[in-house]
């Protein structure tokens, strides 16, 4: 660290507060301030800090306080530095449709606190990147304290550096990061991503791949963890697939009914939702029929929730409560796709 000149304004060391400290000249405690400022964990800024806290706790970060201006967000006891990015489908305000999952500032100028200077060029400032997604899509079911509503994707700095990316979407994450992981597996995933730097001993690509596969839960495991509603929907989709003659395919993160045009419907156990693939309407010549199916899905969802046009989704509870209508929509969709593919 560079030696500071005597006239620099060096702050005193920050210490953890317990919330009972009182302001001078105001009848309020620090806990009152925390309650006022940070109670809504859906707030974009607060949720991002919460994600940093979750990652720090997962790896056992030994620092007492968050350092907001630091070049990384968490540090494992072995010294691995971690950048945390967060996104969510729902916000603390009213939405017409789910938010797109975006992650920004992956590359930024590095800050030198001793000199109060930024680097001239943008850099990758951490060894491991964690992309945190609050997966809840139903505002009524949003539980700020339930970690099963989160999923985590992990990659190393080289992946970011080699592609020189600054802002990405969830599609990039699914292609280039490992995951999704439940919170219980996050620490192991971070260790696996950091291992090439923490341990210079050579390791084969096959061994690294095997480690990632063991850390990544199977679809069957995710279905079991998601609960009885999701399992019931999976069983009904499998039965319906047999009835209408389409494939039932287990993808890495979803159970899918597929025809020769691709996915028809996808069950995501992590999200506890069923997504309907309507994106081919504009090139199929069946816009009217697809519009009717979209309207039927909107009626099931209720007017309080706006469904996106290309990939509308329903919570598994809604699917079960309206199974006959959902099954009819899927049968019609299969038929329309068969006609479009002729």
Secondary structure, 3 states (H helix, E strand, C coil): CCCCCCCCCCCCCCCCCCCCCECCCCCCEHHHHHHHHHCCCCCHHHHHHHHHHHHHHHHCCCCCCCCCCCCCCEECCCCCEEEEEEEECCCCCCCCCCCCCEECCCCEEEEECCCCEEEEEEECCCCEEEEEEECCCCHHHCCCCCHHHEEEEEEEHHHHHHHCCCCEEHHHHHHHCEEEECHHHHHHHHHHHHHHHHCCCCCCHHHHHHHHHHHCCCHHHHHHHHCHHHHHHHHHHHHHHHHHCCEEEECCCCEEEEECCEEEEEEECCCCEEEECCCCHHHHCCHHHHHHHHHHHHHHHCCCCCCCCCCCEEEHHHHHHCHHHHHHHHHHHHHHHHHHCC
